[in-house]
Amino acid sequence: MTVVSGGDSGGPATRVPEDRYGRSADARADRKLKIVGSVLGVLLLGVVGWFGYDSIAGAKLSGEMIKFDVVSDQAVEVHLEVRKDADANGYCTLRSQAEDGSEVGRADFRFDQDKGRVDKTVTLRTTERATSAELVGCHAD
């Protein structure tokens, strides 16, 4: 142990050996944690990217409701745009609700055309006057 004189109290001050309480173990642990964190971060990004790509590229049939028009107390016309693989077949489900929120119509519409993009207006029959129409989803066979 080395004794260094001086200090605020005027008495001898002690200094610990530099190698005894060094930061080398902490630095190694910090480096290992950074490496493990980086590897886990890259893996997480890879998994998220894979699921994102699979949900977009793996979808053989997807649809979008362009507009709807309530034509009577028993019908709603819905303009759909469906994108699909040319050889894919499937259906889209539509539903309609009344002003109080109750469901007044639901139906599946098939899309078996040999085209990649189908633009079609369909008529959804309702049990009473509807105030909305909603595309629930599209599914490939």
Stockholm file with secondary structure:
# STOCKHOLM 1.0

chainA/1-141         MTVVSGGDSGGPATRVPEDRYGRSADARADRKLKIVGSVLGVLLLGVVGWFGYDSIAGAKLSGEMIKFDVVSDQAVEVHLEVRKDADANGYCTLRSQAEDGSEVGRADFRFDQDKGRVDKTVTLRTTERATSAELVGCHAD
#=GR chainA/1-141 SS CEEECCCSSSSCEEECCTTTTCSHHHHHHHHHHHHHHHHHHHHHHHHHHHHHHHHHHSCSEEEEEEEEEEEETTEEEEEEEEEECTTCCEEEEEEEECTTSCEEEEEEEEECCSSSEEEEEEEEECSSCCSEEEEEEEEEC
#=GC SS_cons         CEEECCCSSSSCEEECCTTTTCSHHHHHHHHHHHHHHHHHHHHHHHHHHHHHHHHHHSCSEEEEEEEEEEEETTEEEEEEEEEECTTCCEEEEEEEECTTSCEEEEEEEEECCSSSEEEEEEEEECSSCCSEEEEEEEEEC
//
